[in-house]
Amino acid sequence: MGSRHRTPYGPGGPGPSLTVRPLEGCRGIRAAGEVGLATHMIWERVLEQAVREGEGVYYLELSEVTFVDVAGAGALAAAAGRLGAGRRLVVRRPPPALRRVLETFWPGLPTIEVTT
């Protein structure tokens, strides 16, 4: 799933973007950019794919993601809640704010594993 989403932000200026591509060697994606209002639809599609894949573990490599808003964190938690028994999302190297939001609002969610 390689896709690029770019939305104008302000009058004629470049806006936030989110680039998503498959991970090599395991089931999951590598994302780069921002998860916010302008890119929320692509983030939702990524999470829906993770839920549909049916794998035991699905990786979200976020080391190149600079920002995830609270709605994006909520969408991640909601997707994790839709996983079947024994499944989990492994969130690799998320932005510090995402880690804090998950710890604050969804502490101990067993279907999300955050790694550094």
PyMOL commands that set and color helices and strands:
alter all, ss='L'
color gray80, all
select helices_A, chain A and resi 37-53+70-81+96-105
alter helices_A, ss='H'
color red, helices_A
select strands_A, chain A and resi 3-6+17-22+28-35+57-68+88-92+112-115
alter strands_A, ss='S'
color yellow, strands_A
deselect
rebuild
show_as cartoon
